Amino acid sequence: MDLLIPRETLLSMGMYFVPSLDFPLPMLEQLPLNFPLAADSPKATVNENAKHAQAWLYRLVGVMTVLTLFLMGVGSATRVMEAGLACPDWPLCYGELIPRQQMNLQVFLEWFHRLDASLIGLSTIVLVILSLWHRAKLPRWLPWATSLSLFLIVFQGILGALTVTELLRFDIVTAHLATALLFFGSLIVIQSYLTDYQGNGTVGNLTTVSSIATILVYIQCLLGGLVASQWALHQCFYGNQLCLVMNSHIIGVFPATISSLILIIMAWRTPALSLKLRNLNKYIALILFSQILLGVATFYLHLQVEPLTIAHHTMGALLFGLLTAFTIFARKDTIEI
């Protein structure tokens, strides 16, 4: 004879799907261990709120990532077009928020560079506030990561001011670029960790290789910034000066390129690699090939074609970002199986 359990008892256990008044005990053995949550249960509501908050942060970080890449492109244009001191004061430009009377291409580049940086700075503050406000619904690491991004953007703003007040000192300009790349990388790390991803444990040593490639490309970007901030290419070609700086950037091409190529080949030959990593690998290969072509063209044209130089700098930052994303997803592949 089956023992009957009252419906009220089952309801108190969370079994909202019981169709009859009484339920035979032997059938309980066939029920799944994780009972489905009702749509209006408190736990389901909390999960939905957490997903909603995380989705908003994900979109915000995505927009900020694009704006930061664009900002570095504008910064490169400002440097190439010799517009770094087009606004002689800071934070205003000729003492005005919008210098209408003095506006020309150079002033516009410097002014717009500051405007974009200000928008990103305000967005970072909003990002930190939201991550702290919703911290109970979000991963524990997120408020710390956003706070680090805020520190980087504040430090970046200080360096931006010093580039003007110190009349484009090369070490400050290079540090300005280094911090911008770190901030860009921090946004990519946050967005990558917030992205849903199911690993299959096939990456092997790809995480290590991609980490090495990322670091080498970052160093190469800094060497390129050092060449640009000191106009080393012009001085070496026309005055036989600073050739060591220029040659260090040329030599740095080889370890950065070789490590990236090793990653591309290893990822291409890895069986059952996830679609996300395969797509990232394709983009890395495309950007790496484009970057090499742009670098050769920029060198042989002696930086005389500004759009090529700007594209070369921007592509370098994009390659660093893609390698950073690949590293994070490769790491997730090993732990989220």
C-alpha positions in Angstrom: 0.0 0.0 0.0 1.4 3.3 -1.0 2.0 6.0 1.6 0.2 9.2 0.6 1.7 12.6 1.4 -0.7 15.5 1.7 -0.5 18.1 -1.1 0.1 20.9 1.5 3.3 19.2 2.6 4.6 18.9 -0.9 3.8 22.6 -1.6 5.8 23.5 1.5 8.7 21.6 -0.1 8.5 23.7 -3.3 6.7 21.2 -5.5 4.3 23.6 -7.2 3.7 21.2 -10.1 1.8 18.5 -8.2 -1.3 17.8 -10.2 -3.4 15.9 -7.6 -4.3 16.3 -4.0 -2.2 13.3 -2.9 1.1 11.9 -4.2 2.3 8.3 -3.8 5.6 8.1 -2.0 7.3 5.6 -4.4 6.9 8.0 -7.3 9.1 10.6 -5.4 12.1 8.5 -6.2 11.6 9.3 -9.9 11.6 13.1 -9.4 14.7 15.1 -10.4 16.9 16.4 -7.5 16.7 20.0 -8.8 13.1 20.9 -8.9 12.2 23.6 -11.4 11.5 27.0 -10.0 8.1 28.6 -10.4 8.3 31.8 -12.5 7.2 33.9 -9.6 9.4 32.3 -6.9 11.8 34.5 -5.0 14.9 32.7 -6.2 13.8 32.9 -9.8 13.2 36.7 -9.4 16.7 37.2 -7.9 18.2 35.3 -10.8 16.4 37.4 -13.4 17.4 40.6 -11.7 21.0 39.4 -11.6 20.9 38.6 -15.3 19.3 42.0 -16.1 22.0 43.9 -14.1 24.8 41.9 -15.7 23.4 42.5 -19.2 23.3 46.2 -18.7 26.9 46.3 -17.4 27.9 44.1 -20.3 26.5 46.5 -22.8 28.1 49.5 -21.1 31.5 47.9 -21.1 31.1 47.0 -24.7 30.4 50.6 -25.7 33.3 51.8 -23.5 35.6 49.4 -25.2 34.7 50.7 -28.7 35.1 54.3 -27.5 38.5 53.5 -26.0 39.8 52.0 -29.2 38.4 55.0 -31.1 40.1 57.3 -28.5 43.5 55.7 -29.1 43.0 56.2 -32.9 42.2 59.9 -32.3 45.2 60.1 -30.0 47.4 58.7 -32.7 46.0 61.1 -35.2 46.7 64.0 -32.8 50.3 62.9 -32.5 50.8 62.3 -36.2 49.2 65.6 -37.1 51.3 67.4 -34.5 48.2 68.6 -32.7 49.3 67.6 -29.2 49.7 71.2 -28.2 47.0 72.7 -30.3 45.1 73.5 -27.1 47.8 75.2 -25.0 45.9 74.9 -21.7 44.1 72.1 -19.8 41.4 71.0 -19.2 39.8 73.8 -21.3 41.0 74.8 -24.7 41.9 78.4 -25.1 40.0 79.0 -21.9 36.8 77.8 -23.4 34.8 74.5 -23.4 34.4 74.8 -27.2 37.1 77.1 -28.8 35.0 78.3 -31.8 37.3 81.1 -32.9 40.5 79.0 -32.8 38.9 75.9 -34.3 40.9 74.2 -37.1 41.8 70.6 -37.8 44.6 70.4 -35.2 42.6 72.1 -32.5 39.6 69.9 -33.3 41.7 66.7 -33.0 43.1 67.7 -29.6 39.7 69.0 -28.4 37.8 66.0 -29.6 40.4 63.7 -28.0 39.8 65.3 -24.7 36.0 65.1 -25.2 36.1 61.4 -25.9 38.4 60.8 -22.9 35.9 62.7 -20.7 33.0 60.6 -21.9 34.9 57.4 -21.1 35.9 58.8 -17.7 32.3 59.5 -16.8 31.2 56.2 -18.2 33.8 54.4 -16.0 32.4 56.2 -12.9 28.9 55.1 -13.8 30.3 51.5 -14.3 31.8 51.5 -10.8 28.7 52.9 -9.2 26.4 50.3 -10.9 28.8 47.4 -10.0 28.8 48.5 -6.4 25.1 49.1 -6.3 24.3 45.7 -7.7 27.2 43.9 -6.1 24.9 41.4 -4.4 23.7 40.2 -7.8 27.0 40.2 -9.6 30.2 38.2 -9.5 32.4 39.2 -6.5 35.3 40.1 -8.7 33.4 42.7 -10.8 33.5 45.7 -8.3 37.2 45.2 -7.9 37.8 45.0 -11.6 35.7 48.1 -12.4 37.5 50.0 -9.5 40.9 49.1 -11.2 39.6 50.4 -14.5 38.6 53.7 -12.7 42.1 54.0 -11.2 43.6 53.5 -14.7 41.4 56.1 -16.3 42.1 58.7 -13.5 45.8 58.0 -13.9 45.4 58.3 -17.6 43.7 61.7 -17.2 46.6 62.9 -15.0 49.1 61.8 -17.7 47.0 63.5 -20.4 47.2 66.8 -18.5 51.0 66.4 -18.0 51.5 65.8 -21.8 50.2 69.3 -22.3 51.8 71.1 -19.3 55.2 69.3 -19.9 55.1 70.1 -23.6 54.8 66.5 -24.9 57.7 65.0 -23.0 58.3 61.6 -24.7 58.4 59.6 -21.5 55.0 61.0 -20.4 53.5 60.5 -23.8 54.7 56.9 -23.8 53.3 56.3 -20.3 50.0 57.9 -21.5 49.8 55.2 -24.3 50.8 52.4 -21.9 48.0 53.3 -19.5 45.5 53.6 -22.3 46.3 50.1 -23.5 46.0 48.7 -19.9 42.6 50.4 -19.5 41.5 49.0 -22.9 42.7 45.6 -21.8 40.9 45.8 -18.5 37.6 46.5 -20.3 38.1 43.5 -22.6 38.9 41.3 -19.6 35.7 42.4 -17.8 33.5 41.9 -20.9 35.1 38.5 -21.7 34.4 37.2 -18.2 30.8 38.5 -18.4 30.3 36.7 -21.7 28.5 33.3 -21.4 30.9 30.6 -22.5 30.9 26.8 -22.3 34.4 25.3 -22.4 35.2 21.9 -23.7 38.8 21.6 -22.4 40.6 21.4 -25.7 42.8 24.5 -25.5 45.9 22.7 -24.1 48.8 25.2 -24.0 47.0 27.9 -26.0 46.5 29.9 -22.8 50.2 30.2 -22.1 51.1 30.9 -25.8 48.4 33.6 -26.1 49.5 35.2 -22.8 53.1 35.5 -24.1 51.9 36.9 -27.4 49.8 39.4 -25.6 52.7 40.7 -23.5 55.0 40.9 -26.5 52.5 42.8 -28.6 51.9 45.2 -25.7 55.7 45.9 -25.4 55.8 46.3 -29.2 53.0 48.9 -29.0 54.9 50.8 -26.4 58.1 50.7 -28.6 56.0 52.1 -31.4 54.7 54.8 -29.2 58.2 55.7 -28.1 59.3 55.9 -31.8 56.3 58.2 -32.5 56.7 60.4 -29.4 60.4 61.0 -30.3 59.9 61.2 -34.0 62.7 58.6 -34.1 62.0 57.5 -37.7 62.4 61.0 -39.1 65.5 61.7 -37.0 67.2 58.4 -38.0 66.5 58.8 -41.7 67.4 62.5 -41.9 69.8 63.1 -39.0 71.2 59.7 -38.2 69.9 60.1 -34.6 67.7 57.9 -32.4 68.3 55.0 -34.7 68.5 52.7 -31.7 65.0 53.6 -30.7 63.7 53.0 -34.2 65.7 49.7 -34.6 64.3 48.5 -31.2 60.8 48.8 -32.7 61.9 47.0 -35.9 63.6 44.2 -33.9 60.5 43.9 -31.6 58.4 43.0 -34.6 59.9 39.5 -34.7 59.1 38.1 -31.2 55.6 39.7 -31.3 54.9 38.3 -34.8 56.4 34.9 -34.2 54.5 34.3 -31.0 51.3 35.4 -32.6 51.9 33.1 -35.6 52.6 30.2 -33.3 49.3 30.9 -31.5 47.4 31.1 -34.8 48.8 27.8 -36.1 48.3 26.0 -32.8 44.7 27.2 -32.6 44.1 26.2 -36.2 45.4 22.7 -35.6 43.6 22.2 -32.3 40.7 19.7 -32.8 37.3 20.6 -31.4 38.3 24.1 -30.5 35.3 26.2 -29.5 33.7 28.5 -32.1 34.4 31.6 -30.1 38.1 30.8 -30.0 38.2 29.9 -33.7 36.6 33.2 -34.6 39.0 35.1 -32.4 41.9 33.2 -34.0 40.7 34.3 -37.5 40.5 37.9 -36.4 44.0 37.8 -34.9 45.4 36.3 -38.1 43.6 39.0 -40.2 44.8 41.9 -38.0 48.3 40.6 -37.7 48.6 40.3 -41.5 47.2 43.8 -42.0 49.5 45.2 -39.3 52.6 43.8 -41.0 51.6 45.4 -44.3 50.8 48.7 -42.7 54.1 48.6 -40.8 56.1 48.0 -44.0 54.3 50.7 -45.9 54.7 53.2 -43.1 58.4 52.5 -42.9 59.1 52.8 -46.6 57.0 55.9 -46.9 58.8 57.5 -44.0 55.6 58.3 -42.2 54.6 60.7 -45.0 51.0 59.2 -45.3 49.3 60.1 -42.1 46.3 57.7 -42.5 48.6 54.7 -42.8 50.5 55.7 -39.6 47.2 56.2 -37.7 45.9 52.8 -39.0 49.1 51.1 -38.0 48.9 52.4 -34.4 45.2 51.6 -34.1 45.6 48.1 -35.5 48.4 47.4 -33.0 46.0 48.3 -30.2 43.3 46.1 -31.7 45.7 43.2 -32.0 46.5 43.6 -28.3 42.8 43.6 -27.5 42.0 40.5 -29.5 44.9 38.6 -28.0 43.7 39.6 -24.5 40.2 38.3 -25.3 41.7 35.0 -26.6 43.7 34.6 -23.5 40.7 35.1 -21.2 38.4 32.7 -23.2 41.2 30.1 -23.4 41.5 30.3 -19.6 37.7 30.0 -19.3 37.8 27.0 -21.5 39.9 25.1 -19.0 37.7 25.9 -16.0 34.2 26.1 -17.4 33.6 22.6 -18.6 
